[in-house]
Protein backbone atom coordinates (compact mmCIF):
# COMPACT_ATOMS: atom_id res chain seq x y z
CA UNK A 1 0.00 0.00 0.00
CA UNK A 2 2.92 2.30 0.59
CA UNK A 3 3.72 2.23 -3.14
CA UNK A 4 0.18 3.29 -4.01
CA UNK A 5 0.32 6.11 -1.47
CA UNK A 6 3.64 7.30 -2.90
CA UNK A 7 2.30 7.33 -6.47
CA UNK A 8 -0.79 9.32 -5.47
CA UNK A 9 1.30 11.81 -3.49
CA UNK A 10 3.85 12.15 -6.30
CA UNK A 11 1.12 13.03 -8.80
CA UNK A 12 0.14 16.04 -6.66
CA UNK A 13 -3.35 15.87 -8.20
CA UNK A 14 -5.24 14.18 -5.36
CA UNK A 15 -5.53 14.19 -1.60
CA UNK A 16 -5.90 10.70 -0.19
CA UNK A 17 -8.78 10.61 2.28
CA UNK A 18 -8.83 6.87 2.86
CA UNK A 19 -7.05 3.72 1.71
CA UNK A 20 -7.95 0.14 2.55
CA UNK A 21 -6.58 -3.25 1.55
CA UNK A 22 -8.77 -6.33 1.65
CA UNK A 23 -8.86 -9.79 0.13
CA UNK A 24 -11.66 -11.46 -1.78
CA UNK A 25 -12.05 -15.00 -3.03
CA UNK A 26 -11.31 -15.76 -6.68
CA UNK A 27 -14.81 -17.18 -7.02
CA UNK A 28 -17.23 -14.23 -6.86
CA UNK A 29 -19.97 -16.55 -5.52
CA UNK A 30 -17.85 -17.92 -2.67
CA UNK A 31 -18.56 -15.80 0.41
CA UNK A 32 -16.92 -18.18 2.86
CA UNK A 33 -14.10 -17.02 5.08
CA UNK A 34 -12.42 -20.42 5.44
CA UNK A 35 -9.68 -21.99 3.37
CA UNK A 36 -11.82 -24.81 1.96
CA UNK A 37 -13.26 -24.83 -1.55
CA UNK A 38 -16.59 -26.65 -1.53
CA UNK A 39 -16.94 -27.21 -5.30
CA UNK A 40 -13.70 -26.61 -7.19
CA UNK A 41 -15.29 -27.45 -10.56
CA UNK A 42 -18.03 -24.80 -10.19
CA UNK A 43 -15.56 -22.31 -8.72
CA UNK A 44 -13.26 -22.82 -11.72
CA UNK A 45 -16.18 -22.12 -14.06
CA UNK A 46 -17.18 -19.02 -12.06
CA UNK A 47 -13.65 -17.61 -12.11
CA UNK A 48 -13.33 -18.32 -15.84
CA UNK A 49 -16.64 -16.59 -16.62
CA UNK A 50 -15.65 -13.55 -14.57
CA UNK A 51 -12.31 -13.21 -16.35
CA UNK A 52 -13.93 -13.85 -19.72
CA UNK A 53 -16.35 -10.97 -19.17
CA UNK A 54 -13.39 -8.62 -18.86
CA UNK A 55 -10.82 -10.11 -21.23
CA UNK A 56 -12.91 -11.50 -24.10
CA UNK A 57 -12.73 -8.40 -26.35
CA UNK A 58 -8.94 -8.22 -26.01
CA UNK A 59 -8.42 -11.94 -26.66
CA UNK A 60 -10.89 -11.95 -29.56
CA UNK A 61 -9.12 -9.06 -31.28
CA UNK A 62 -5.73 -10.78 -30.95
CA UNK A 63 -6.56 -14.45 -31.48
CA UNK A 64 -10.02 -14.48 -33.06
CA UNK A 65 -13.30 -15.59 -31.54
CA UNK A 66 -12.93 -19.21 -32.63
CA UNK A 67 -10.45 -20.01 -29.83
CA UNK A 68 -12.30 -18.38 -26.94
CA UNK A 69 -14.55 -21.25 -25.83
CA UNK A 70 -11.66 -23.70 -25.68
CA UNK A 71 -9.35 -21.15 -24.03
CA UNK A 72 -11.73 -20.39 -21.19
CA UNK A 73 -12.69 -24.06 -20.79
CA UNK A 74 -8.99 -24.88 -20.26
CA UNK A 75 -8.62 -21.91 -17.94
CA UNK A 76 -11.59 -23.10 -15.84
CA UNK A 77 -9.97 -26.54 -15.59
CA UNK A 78 -6.62 -25.03 -14.54
CA UNK A 79 -8.33 -22.92 -11.87
CA UNK A 80 -10.13 -26.04 -10.61
CA UNK A 81 -6.82 -27.92 -10.36
CA UNK A 82 -5.27 -25.01 -8.46
CA UNK A 83 -8.24 -24.69 -6.10
CA UNK A 84 -8.01 -28.40 -5.33
CA UNK A 85 -4.71 -27.66 -3.58
CA UNK A 86 -5.09 -24.05 -2.38
CA UNK A 87 -7.87 -21.49 -2.00
CA UNK A 88 -6.63 -18.26 -3.51
CA UNK A 89 -7.73 -14.67 -2.99
CA UNK A 90 -7.37 -11.39 -4.85
CA UNK A 91 -5.87 -8.44 -3.03
CA UNK A 92 -7.99 -5.33 -3.57
CA UNK A 93 -7.01 -1.76 -2.72
CA UNK A 94 -9.75 0.85 -2.42
CA UNK A 95 -8.99 4.55 -2.38
CA UNK A 96 -11.05 7.61 -1.52
CA UNK A 97 -9.45 10.56 -3.32
CA UNK A 98 -10.28 14.25 -3.62
CA UNK A 99 -8.99 16.23 -6.59
CA UNK A 100 -6.74 19.08 -5.44
MOMO-V171059 format. One record per residue. N is the residue number from 1. RES is the residue in one letter. OMEGA is omega in whole degrees, -180 to 180 (* if undefined). Layout:
n & res & omega
N & RES & OMEGA
N & RES & OMEGA
This chain:
n & res & omega
1 & X & -180
2 & X & 178
3 & X & 179
4 & X & 178
5 & X & -179
6 & X & 180
7 & X & 179
8 & X & 180
9 & X & -180
10 & X & -179
11 & X & -179
12 & X & 178
13 & X & -175
14 & X & 169
15 & X & -179
16 & X & 180
17 & X & -177
18 & X & 174
19 & X & -180
20 & X & 176
21 & X & 173
22 & X & 180
23 & X & 176
24 & X & -179
25 & X & 175
26 & X & -179
27 & X & -177
28 & X & 179
29 & X & 179
30 & X & -179
31 & X & -177
32 & X & 180
33 & X & -175
34 & X & -179
35 & X & -180
36 & X & 174
37 & X & -174
38 & X & -179
39 & X & -175
40 & X & 179
41 & X & -180
42 & X & 178
43 & X & 176
44 & X & 178
45 & X & -180
46 & X & 179
47 & X & -180
48 & X & 179
49 & X & 179
50 & X & 179
51 & X & 180
52 & X & 180
53 & X & -178
54 & X & -169
55 & X & -174
56 & X & -180
57 & X & 180
58 & X & 180
59 & X & -179
60 & X & -179
61 & X & -179
62 & X & -171
63 & X & -176
64 & X & -176
65 & X & -175
66 & X & -177
67 & X & -170
68 & X & -178
69 & X & -179
70 & X & 179
71 & X & -177
72 & X & 173
73 & X & 178
74 & X & 178
75 & X & 178
76 & X & 179
77 & X & -180
78 & X & 176
79 & X & 178
80 & X & 180
81 & X & 179
82 & X & -178
83 & X & 174
84 & X & -178
85 & X & -174
86 & X & 174
87 & X & -173
88 & X & -179
89 & X & 171
90 & X & 169
91 & X & -177
92 & X & 176
93 & X & 175
94 & X & -179
95 & X & 169
96 & X & -175
97 & X & 172
98 & X & 179
99 & X & -180
100 & X & *
